């Protein structure tokens, strides 16, 4: 089971909310800033088919452009417990 990857854009309020919620719930994840890194943006597009953030990838599953209310069910379904 690999660490979840959260694709973000600095300054994005939805990304900040997602990070805050993941931290509050005790989830471990890797943060990837896509706005300043063209390779990271290309990776985001490859895994999700779009460029919107926040986008979370865990165990090969992708939750793109999400709201925090979707986090628990997504992470539980992908085997990532707190």
C-alpha positions, 0 to 999 in steps of 0.5 A: 500500500503506497502513500496517497498523493495529493495534487495541489495548487498553492493558494487554492482554498479547496486544496488548503481545506483538503490538506487541513482535513487530511491532517485533522483526520490523521491521514499521511499523504505526499503533497505535490504542487502542480502549478510550479512543476510542469512534470507534476502537472503532466503527472496529474493530467495522466492519472486523472485526465484533468488539471483541477485540484485538489486531486487525491490518488491512493492505491491506483484510484483517483478522487479528482476535484473533490470536496472534503466530505468525500475523503473518508469513504474514498480512503477507506475504499482504497485501504487507507485507514488513519 
